[in-house]
C-alpha cells in the first residue's frame, strides 16, 4: 500500500473506497443526511480517522463501515476493500438478497404467457367450434 495520507475528507474517502461513483455524489449524500457518524449527520468536509464507523445509505443498500485505512485516490475494487470493514447488519444483507430475488425483470418466462401461433390457431378453432354447437 502507498503511504497513506494523514488527513482526508469524508466525501473523498467514500468516493475512493468505491461506495459512490463520483465524489460529488458522495458530497451530495453527506449534504442530504445519508451519511451518519455516531448517529448524527456529518459534513463532506469532515476529517476521516481510522477506527471510525459510518452509516452510509447508497442507492443499492444501507452500509455500515469501519475505517481501517485512509485512501485519497480511487483504486480498483480489490484494493479498495482493504481500506474499510463492512459491518453491515445481517438483517440489511438479508433484505437486499430478498429484494434481488423478488426483482421482476419485465421479461416473461419462456413457455408461459402469450400463446404461440399454433396454440392461437387451436384456441381460435375451439372458440369457433364452441359457438356453432
C-alpha positions in Angstrom: 0.0 0.0 0.0 1.2 3.5 -0.7 2.0 5.9 2.1 -1.5 6.8 3.4 -2.4 10.5 3.9 -2.8 11.9 7.5 -5.9 13.9 6.6 -8.7 13.1 4.2 -12.2 14.5 3.6 -15.1 12.2 4.1 -16.5 12.7 0.6 -13.1 11.9 -1.0 -12.8 8.8 1.2 -16.2 7.4 0.3 -15.5 8.0 -3.4 -12.1 6.4 -3.2 -13.4 3.2 -1.5 -16.0 3.0 -4.3 -19.2 3.4 -2.3 -20.1 6.3 -4.7 -19.4 6.6 -8.4 -18.3 10.3 -8.2 -17.0 12.5 -5.5 -19.9 14.9 -6.0 -22.4 12.1 -5.4 -20.6 11.4 -2.1 -20.7 15.1 -1.1 -24.4 15.2 -2.0 -25.1 12.2 0.1 -23.4 13.9 3.1 -25.4 17.1 2.4 -28.7 15.2 2.3 -28.1 13.4 5.6 -27.4 9.9 4.1 -24.0 9.6 5.8 -24.0 9.4 9.6 -21.3 9.3 12.2 -22.3 8.3 15.8 -26.0 8.6 14.7 -25.6 12.2 13.6 -25.5 13.7 10.1 -22.0 14.6 9.0 -20.5 17.0 6.5 -18.5 16.1 3.4 -15.5 18.1 4.8 -15.2 16.1 8.0 -11.8 14.6 8.5 -11.8 10.8 8.5 -9.8 8.8 11.1 -9.0 5.1 11.4 -11.4 3.1 13.5 -14.4 5.4 13.0 -17.7 3.9 12.0 -20.1 5.4 9.5 -23.6 4.6 8.3 -23.8 5.3 4.6 -27.1 5.0 2.6 -26.4 4.5 -1.1 -29.0 3.6 -3.8 -28.1 0.0 -3.5 -28.0 -0.6 0.2 -27.5 0.8 3.7 -23.8 0.3 4.6 -22.2 0.2 7.9 -18.4 0.6 7.6 -15.4 0.8 9.8 -12.4 2.7 8.5 -9.3 0.5 8.5 -7.1 2.7 6.4 -7.1 6.1 4.7 -7.3 6.3 0.9 -7.2 9.5 -1.1 -7.4 8.2 -4.7 -9.6 5.8 -6.4 -8.2 2.3 -6.9 -9.7 -1.0 -8.2 -12.3 -2.7 -6.0 -9.9 -5.5 -4.9 -7.6 -2.8 -3.4 -10.3 -0.5 -2.1 -11.9 -3.2 0.1 -8.7 -3.3 2.2 -9.4 0.2 3.5 -12.7 -0.4 5.2 -14.5 -3.2 7.1 -18.1 -3.9 6.1 -20.0 -4.3 9.3 -23.5 -4.0 7.8 -26.1 -5.8 10.0 -27.2 -9.3 8.8 -30.9 -8.1 8.5 -29.9 -5.5 5.9 -28.0 -8.0 3.9 -30.9 -10.5 4.0 -33.3 -7.7 3.0 -31.2 -6.9 -0.1 -30.9 -10.6 -1.1 -34.7 -11.0 -0.7 -35.2 -7.8 -2.8 -32.9 -9.1 -5.5 -34.7 -12.5 -5.6 -38.1 -10.9 -5.9 -37.0 -8.4 -8.6 -39.1 -8.7 -11.7 -37.2 -8.0 -15.0 -40.3 -7.5 -17.1 -39.4 -10.3 -19.4 -41.8 -13.2 -19.4 -40.6 -16.7 -18.7 -40.5 -19.0 -21.7 -43.5 -21.3 -22.3 -45.6 -19.0 -20.1 -47.6 -16.0 -21.3 -48.7 -15.3 -24.8 -49.7 -18.4 -26.8 -47.6 -19.5 -29.9 -49.1 -19.2 -33.3 -50.1 -22.9 -33.3 -51.7 -22.6 -29.9 -53.5 -19.5 -31.1 -54.9 -21.4 -34.1 -56.0 -24.2 -31.8 -57.7 -21.7 -29.4 -59.5 -20.0 -32.3 -60.7 -23.4 -33.6 -62.1 -24.2 -30.1 -63.8 -20.8 -29.8 -65.4 -21.0 -33.3 -66.4 -24.7 -32.8 -67.9 -24.0 -29.4 -70.2 -21.2 -30.7 -71.7 -23.3 -33.6 -72.8 -26.2 -31.4 
